[in-house]
Amino acid sequence: MHTMAPKKTWTQKLTENRSPQVKHIDFPFAGIPPHSDMFIATPQIIQTYVSEIPAGKSVDIETLRKDLARANDADYTCPSSLLRNEKKRG
């Protein structure tokens, strides 16, 4: 019988030693068209981006994804590698 590993906490994911990646995808994935370059962010990159949002401002997920893709020479950012809600500071 196969048992599933316990889910990692955000803190555990944040301290993992993972590298960001840009992958070329040849199939449609989560609203991303085929033949696109998709950026896969790390929790550290997301944390840095969110911590740089000025107090009192908010950034929606679509803007965050576009900004990260552009900054990493990709067409899109993988939605699975991001937070699932908007982040507001302040």
N, CA, C and O atoms as a GROMACS GRO file, in nm:
protein
  360
    1MET      N    1   0.083  -0.118   0.000
    1MET     CA    2   0.000   0.000   0.000
    1MET      C    3   0.088   0.125   0.000
    1MET      O    4   0.182   0.136   0.079
    2HIS      N    5   0.058   0.216  -0.087
    2HIS     CA    6   0.134   0.341  -0.100
    2HIS      C    7   0.072   0.450  -0.014
    2HIS      O    8  -0.047   0.479  -0.026
    3THR      N    9   0.151   0.509   0.072
    3THR     CA   10   0.100   0.621   0.152
    3THR      C   11   0.158   0.750   0.097
    3THR      O   12   0.271   0.756   0.051
    4MET      N   13   0.078   0.854   0.103
    4MET     CA   14   0.120   0.984   0.051
    4MET      C   15   0.205   1.055   0.156
    4MET      O   16   0.178   1.047   0.275
    5ALA      N   17   0.306   1.123   0.108
    5ALA     CA   18   0.389   1.204   0.197
    5ALA      C   19   0.306   1.322   0.247
    5ALA      O   20   0.221   1.373   0.175
    6PRO      N   21   0.332   1.365   0.370
    6PRO     CA   22   0.257   1.480   0.420
    6PRO      C   23   0.286   1.605   0.336
    6PRO      O   24   0.396   1.622   0.285
    7LYS      N   25   0.184   1.691   0.323
    7LYS     CA   26   0.203   1.814   0.247
    7LYS      C   27   0.306   1.902   0.315
    7LYS      O   28   0.311   1.911   0.438
    8LYS      N   29   0.388   1.967   0.234
    8LYS     CA   30   0.489   2.058   0.288
    8LYS      C   31   0.424   2.191   0.324
    8LYS      O   32   0.329   2.236   0.258
    9THR      N   33   0.476   2.251   0.428
    9THR     CA   34   0.429   2.384   0.466
    9THR      C   35   0.495   2.487   0.376
    9THR      O   36   0.592   2.457   0.306
   10TRP      N   37   0.442   2.610   0.377
   10TRP     CA   38   0.504   2.718   0.300
   10TRP      C   39   0.647   2.740   0.347
   10TRP      O   40   0.735   2.764   0.264
   11THR      N   41   0.673   2.732   0.476
   11THR     CA   42   0.809   2.750   0.528
   11THR      C   43   0.902   2.642   0.476
   11THR      O   44   1.016   2.670   0.440
   12GLN      N   45   0.855   2.518   0.472
   12GLN     CA   46   0.938   2.410   0.418
   12GLN      C   47   0.968   2.434   0.270
   12GLN      O   48   1.081   2.414   0.226
   13LYS      N   49   0.867   2.475   0.194
   13LYS     CA   50   0.889   2.502   0.052
   13LYS      C   51   0.985   2.619   0.032
   13LYS      O   52   1.067   2.617  -0.059
   14LEU      N   53   0.974   2.720   0.119
   14LEU     CA   54   1.058   2.838   0.108
   14LEU      C   55   1.205   2.806   0.131
   14LEU      O   56   1.293   2.869   0.072
   15THR      N   57   1.232   2.709   0.216
   15THR     CA   58   1.371   2.677   0.248
   15THR      C   59   1.430   2.567   0.160
   15THR      O   60   1.548   2.535   0.173
   16GLU      N   61   1.350   2.510   0.069
   16GLU     CA   62   1.404   2.411  -0.024
   16GLU      C   63   1.503   2.476  -0.119
   16GLU      O   64   1.489   2.593  -0.155
   17ASN      N   65   1.602   2.400  -0.158
   17ASN     CA   66   1.700   2.449  -0.252
   17ASN      C   67   1.658   2.410  -0.393
   17ASN      O   68   1.704   2.310  -0.448
   18ARG      N   69   1.570   2.492  -0.451
   18ARG     CA   70   1.521   2.466  -0.587
   18ARG      C   71   1.561   2.581  -0.676
   18ARG      O   72   1.576   2.694  -0.631
   19SER      N   73   1.577   2.551  -0.803
   19SER     CA   74   1.613   2.655  -0.900
   19SER      C   75   1.492   2.686  -0.986
   19SER      O   76   1.415   2.597  -1.021
   20PRO      N   77   1.476   2.815  -1.022
   20PRO     CA   78   1.370   2.848  -1.117
   20PRO      C   79   1.403   2.788  -1.252
   20PRO      O   80   1.520   2.764  -1.283
   21GLN      N   81   1.301   2.764  -1.332
   21GLN     CA   82   1.321   2.704  -1.464
   21GLN      C   83   1.234   2.772  -1.568
   21GLN      O   84   1.128   2.825  -1.536
   22VAL      N   85   1.281   2.771  -1.691
   22VAL     CA   86   1.196   2.806  -1.804
   22VAL      C   87   1.187   2.680  -1.889
   22VAL      O   88   1.288   2.626  -1.934
   23LYS      N   89   1.064   2.634  -1.908
   23LYS     CA   90   1.043   2.512  -1.987
   23LYS      C   91   0.960   2.545  -2.110
   23LYS      O   92   0.864   2.622  -2.104
   24HIS      N   93   1.000   2.486  -2.221
   24HIS     CA   94   0.922   2.499  -2.345
   24HIS      C   95   0.815   2.391  -2.342
   24HIS      O   96   0.844   2.273  -2.325
   25ILE      N   97   0.690   2.433  -2.360
   25ILE     CA   98   0.582   2.334  -2.361
   25ILE      C   99   0.523   2.325  -2.501
   25ILE      O  100   0.500   2.426  -2.568
   26ASP      N  101   0.499   2.204  -2.544
   26ASP     CA  102   0.446   2.179  -2.678
   26ASP      C  103   0.298   2.144  -2.677
   26ASP      O  104   0.243   2.102  -2.779
   27PHE      N  105   0.233   2.161  -2.563
   27PHE     CA  106   0.092   2.125  -2.548
   27PHE      C  107   0.024   2.234  -2.466
   27PHE      O  108   0.091   2.303  -2.388
   28PRO      N  109  -0.106   2.251  -2.482
   28PRO     CA  110  -0.173   2.351  -2.399
   28PRO      C  111  -0.171   2.308  -2.252
   28PRO      O  112  -0.188   2.190  -2.221
   29PHE      N  113  -0.150   2.402  -2.162
   29PHE     CA  114  -0.142   2.373  -2.019
   29PHE      C  115  -0.197   2.490  -1.940
   29PHE      O  116  -0.141   2.600  -1.945
   30ALA      N  117  -0.304   2.469  -1.867
   30ALA     CA  118  -0.360   2.569  -1.774
   30ALA      C  119  -0.379   2.706  -1.839
   30ALA      O  120  -0.345   2.809  -1.781
   31GLY      N  121  -0.432   2.706  -1.959
   31GLY     CA  122  -0.455   2.832  -2.030
   31GLY      C  123  -0.336   2.885  -2.106
   31GLY      O  124  -0.344   2.991  -2.168
   32ILE      N  125  -0.226   2.814  -2.102
   32ILE     CA  126  -0.105   2.854  -2.174
   32ILE      C  127  -0.105   2.778  -2.307
   32ILE      O  128  -0.117   2.656  -2.308
   33PRO      N  129  -0.091   2.851  -2.418
   33PRO     CA  130  -0.096   2.783  -2.548
   33PRO      C  131   0.028   2.696  -2.574
   33PRO      O  132   0.133   2.718  -2.514
   34PRO      N  133   0.014   2.600  -2.664
   34PRO     CA  134   0.130   2.518  -2.700
   34PRO      C  135   0.240   2.603  -2.762
   34PRO      O  136   0.215   2.712  -2.813
   35HIS      N  137   0.360   2.550  -2.758
   35HIS     CA  138   0.480   2.614  -2.816
   35HIS      C  139   0.514   2.745  -2.744
   35HIS      O  140   0.554   2.843  -2.807
   36SER      N  141   0.497   2.745  -2.613
   36SER     CA  142   0.528   2.861  -2.530
   36SER      C  143   0.641   2.828  -2.434
   36SER      O  144   0.664   2.712  -2.400
   37ASP      N  145   0.712   2.932  -2.392
   37ASP     CA  146   0.812   2.917  -2.286
   37ASP      C  147   0.745   2.956  -2.155
   37ASP      O  148   0.692   3.066  -2.141
   38MET      N  149   0.747   2.864  -2.058
   38MET     CA  150   0.677   2.883  -1.932
   38MET      C  151   0.779   2.890  -1.818
   38MET      O  152   0.862   2.800  -1.802
   39PHE      N  153   0.772   2.998  -1.740
   39PHE     CA  154   0.859   3.016  -1.625
   39PHE      C  155   0.799   2.946  -1.505
   39PHE      O  156   0.680   2.961  -1.475
   40ILE      N  157   0.881   2.868  -1.436
   40ILE     CA  158   0.839   2.800  -1.314
   40ILE      C  159   0.913   2.868  -1.198
   40ILE      O  160   1.034   2.850  -1.180
   41ALA      N  161   0.838   2.945  -1.121
   41ALA     CA  162   0.896   3.024  -1.013
   41ALA      C  163   0.922   2.938  -0.890
   41ALA      O  164   0.862   2.832  -0.872
   42THR      N  165   1.012   2.984  -0.806
   42THR     CA  166   1.036   2.920  -0.677
   42THR      C  167   0.964   3.002  -0.570
   42THR      O  168   0.932   3.119  -0.593
   43PRO      N  169   0.939   2.943  -0.455
   43PRO     CA  170   0.877   3.020  -0.346
   43PRO      C  171   0.958   3.145  -0.309
   43PRO      O  172   0.900   3.247  -0.272
   44GLN      N  173   1.091   3.137  -0.319
   44GLN     CA  174   1.175   3.252  -0.286
   44GLN      C  175   1.150   3.368  -0.382
   44GLN      O  176   1.146   3.484  -0.341
   45ILE      N  177   1.133   3.338  -0.510
   45ILE     CA  178   1.107   3.442  -0.610
   45ILE      C  179   0.971   3.506  -0.584
   45ILE      O  180   0.957   3.628  -0.592
   46ILE      N  181   0.873   3.424  -0.551
   46ILE     CA  182   0.740   3.477  -0.522
   46ILE      C  183   0.745   3.565  -0.397
   46ILE      O  184   0.686   3.673  -0.395
   47GLN      N  185   0.815   3.518  -0.294
   47GLN     CA  186   0.826   3.596  -0.171
   47GLN      C  187   0.893   3.731  -0.197
   47GLN      O  188   0.848   3.833  -0.146
   48THR      N  189   0.999   3.731  -0.276
   48THR     CA  190   1.068   3.856  -0.307
   48THR      C  191   0.975   3.952  -0.381
   48THR      O  192   0.968   4.070  -0.347
   49TYR      N  193   0.905   3.902  -0.481
   49TYR     CA  194   0.811   3.985  -0.558
   49TYR      C  195   0.706   4.045  -0.465
   49TYR      O  196   0.681   4.166  -0.468
   50VAL      N  197   0.644   3.961  -0.382
   50VAL     CA  198   0.537   4.008  -0.294
   50VAL      C  199   0.591   4.107  -0.191
   50VAL      O  200   0.523   4.205  -0.160
   51SER      N  201   0.710   4.084  -0.139
   51SER     CA  202   0.765   4.175  -0.038
   51SER      C  203   0.798   4.312  -0.096
   51SER      O  204   0.812   4.410  -0.022
   52GLU      N  205   0.811   4.321  -0.229
   52GLU     CA  206   0.841   4.449  -0.294
   52GLU      C  207   0.716   4.527  -0.334
   52GLU      O  208   0.726   4.636  -0.390
   53ILE      N  209   0.597   4.471  -0.306
   53ILE     CA  210   0.473   4.543  -0.333
   53ILE      C  211   0.462   4.653  -0.227
   53ILE      O  212   0.464   4.624  -0.108
   54PRO      N  213   0.449   4.779  -0.270
   54PRO     CA  214   0.441   4.888  -0.171
   54PRO      C  215   0.320   4.871  -0.079
   54PRO      O  216   0.215   4.821  -0.119
   55ALA      N  217   0.337   4.914   0.044
   55ALA     CA  218   0.228   4.909   0.142
   55ALA      C  219   0.106   4.982   0.087
   55ALA      O  220   0.118   5.091   0.030
   56GLY      N  221  -0.011   4.923   0.103
   56GLY     CA  222  -0.135   4.984   0.056
   56GLY      C  223  -0.169   4.954  -0.088
   56GLY      O  224  -0.278   4.988  -0.134
   57LYS      N  225  -0.078   4.892  -0.161
   57LYS     CA  226  -0.104   4.856  -0.300
   57LYS      C  227  -0.134   4.708  -0.309
   57LYS      O  228  -0.097   4.630  -0.221
   58SER      N  229  -0.201   4.669  -0.417
   58SER     CA  230  -0.225   4.527  -0.440
   58SER      C  231  -0.187   4.493  -0.584
   58SER      O  232  -0.189   4.579  -0.672
   59VAL      N  233  -0.154   4.368  -0.605
   59VAL     CA  234  -0.118   4.318  -0.737
   59VAL      C  235  -0.199   4.191  -0.760
   59VAL      O  236  -0.196   4.099  -0.678
   60ASP      N  237  -0.272   4.186  -0.870
   60ASP     CA  238  -0.348   4.065  -0.897
   60ASP      C  239  -0.256   3.957  -0.955
   60ASP      O  240  -0.146   3.984  -1.001
   61ILE      N  241  -0.306   3.836  -0.951
   61ILE     CA  242  -0.226   3.720  -0.994
   61ILE      C  243  -0.183   3.733  -1.140
   61ILE      O  244  -0.069   3.699  -1.174
   62GLU      N  245  -0.270   3.781  -1.227
   62GLU     CA  246  -0.234   3.794  -1.369
   62GLU      C  247  -0.116   3.889  -1.388
   62GLU      O  248  -0.027   3.862  -1.468
   63THR      N  249  -0.116   4.000  -1.315
   63THR     CA  250  -0.004   4.095  -1.324
   63THR      C  251   0.123   4.031  -1.271
   63THR      O  252   0.229   4.044  -1.332
   64LEU      N  253   0.113   3.962  -1.159
   64LEU     CA  254   0.229   3.894  -1.102
   64LEU      C  255   0.286   3.794  -1.203
   64LEU      O  256   0.407   3.790  -1.225
   65ARG      N  257   0.198   3.715  -1.265
   65ARG     CA  258   0.244   3.616  -1.363
   65ARG      C  259   0.311   3.682  -1.483
   65ARG      O  260   0.415   3.635  -1.530
   66LYS      N  261   0.252   3.789  -1.534
   66LYS     CA  262   0.311   3.859  -1.649
   66LYS      C  263   0.446   3.920  -1.613
   66LYS      O  264   0.542   3.910  -1.690
   67ASP      N  265   0.454   3.982  -1.496
   67ASP     CA  266   0.580   4.043  -1.453
   67ASP      C  267   0.691   3.939  -1.439
   67ASP      O  268   0.803   3.961  -1.486
   68LEU      N  269   0.661   3.827  -1.375
   68LEU     CA  270   0.763   3.723  -1.357
   68LEU      C  271   0.805   3.662  -1.490
   68LEU      O  272   0.923   3.636  -1.511
   69ALA      N  273   0.710   3.639  -1.579
   69ALA     CA  274   0.744   3.583  -1.711
   69ALA      C  275   0.836   3.679  -1.786
   69ALA      O  276   0.940   3.639  -1.839
   70ARG      N  277   0.798   3.805  -1.790
   70ARG     CA  278   0.878   3.907  -1.860
   70ARG      C  279   1.019   3.917  -1.802
   70ARG      O  280   1.117   3.925  -1.876
   71ALA      N  281   1.029   3.916  -1.670
   71ALA     CA  282   1.159   3.928  -1.603
   71ALA      C  283   1.248   3.806  -1.624
   71ALA      O  284   1.368   3.812  -1.602
   72ASN      N  285   1.189   3.696  -1.668
   72ASN     CA  286   1.265   3.572  -1.684
   72ASN      C  287   1.264   3.520  -1.827
   72ASN      O  288   1.282   3.401  -1.851
   73ASP      N  289   1.243   3.611  -1.921
   73ASP     CA  290   1.248   3.578  -2.065
   73ASP      C  291   1.160   3.461  -2.102
   73ASP      O  292   1.200   3.372  -2.178
   74ALA      N  293   1.038   3.461  -2.049
   74ALA     CA  294   0.941   3.356  -2.081
   74ALA      C  295   0.812   3.422  -2.131
   74ALA      O  296   0.791   3.542  -2.116
   75ASP      N  297   0.728   3.340  -2.192
   75ASP     CA  298   0.600   3.390  -2.242
   75ASP      C  299   0.495   3.395  -2.132
   75ASP      O  300   0.409   3.483  -2.131
   76TYR      N  301   0.501   3.300  -2.041
   76TYR     CA  302   0.402   3.286  -1.934
   76TYR      C  303   0.471   3.237  -1.808
   76TYR      O  304   0.583   3.188  -1.812
   77THR      N  305   0.401   3.252  -1.695
   77THR     CA  306   0.446   3.192  -1.569
   77THR      C  307   0.350   3.080  -1.533
   77THR      O  308   0.228   3.096  -1.546
   78CYS      N  309   0.403   2.969  -1.489
   78CYS     CA  310   0.321   2.854  -1.451
   78CYS      C  311   0.229   2.893  -1.335
   78CYS      O  312   0.276   2.936  -1.230
   79PRO      N  313   0.098   2.878  -1.354
   79PRO     CA  314   0.007   2.916  -1.247
   79PRO      C  315   0.018   2.826  -1.124
   79PRO      O  316  -0.017   2.867  -1.014
   80SER      N  317   0.066   2.705  -1.143
   80SER     CA  318   0.078   2.612  -1.030
   80SER      C  319   0.189   2.652  -0.934
   80SER      O  320   0.190   2.607  -0.819
   81SER      N  321   0.282   2.734  -0.979
   81SER     CA  322   0.394   2.771  -0.893
   81SER      C  323   0.367   2.899  -0.814
   81SER      O  324   0.456   2.949  -0.745
   82LEU      N  325   0.245   2.952  -0.824
   82LEU     CA  326   0.215   3.078  -0.758
   82LEU      C  327   0.115   3.064  -0.645
   82LEU      O  328   0.048   2.962  -0.632
   83LEU      N  329   0.107   3.166  -0.568
   83LEU     CA  330   0.005   3.175  -0.465
   83LEU      C  331  -0.131   3.173  -0.532
   83LEU      O  332  -0.143   3.215  -0.647
   84ARG      N  333  -0.231   3.127  -0.466
   84ARG     CA  334  -0.364   3.114  -0.524
   84ARG      C  335  -0.454   3.235  -0.499
   84ARG      O  336  -0.572   3.231  -0.535
   85ASN      N  337  -0.402   3.340  -0.441
   85ASN     CA  338  -0.486   3.457  -0.417
   85ASN      C  339  -0.404   3.584  -0.434
   85ASN      O  340  -0.282   3.580  -0.446
   86GLU      N  341  -0.472   3.696  -0.433
   86GLU     CA  342  -0.405   3.823  -0.444
   86GLU      C  343  -0.336   3.855  -0.313
   86GLU      O  344  -0.379   3.809  -0.207
   87LYS      N  345  -0.230   3.933  -0.318
   87LYS     CA  346  -0.156   3.971  -0.200
   87LYS      C  347  -0.168   4.122  -0.184
   87LYS      O  348  -0.137   4.198  -0.275
   88LYS      N  349  -0.211   4.163  -0.069
   88LYS     CA  350  -0.217   4.306  -0.039
   88LYS      C  351  -0.132   4.331   0.084
   88LYS      O  352  -0.146   4.262   0.185
   89ARG      N  353  -0.045   4.429   0.075
   89ARG     CA  354   0.039   4.465   0.189
   89ARG      C  355  -0.016   4.592   0.252
   89ARG      O  356  -0.074   4.677   0.186
   90GLY      N  357   0.005   4.600   0.380
   90GLY     CA  358  -0.030   4.724   0.449
   90GLY      C  359  -0.140   4.701   0.538
   90GLY      O  360  -0.185   4.794   0.606
   0.00000   0.00000   0.00000
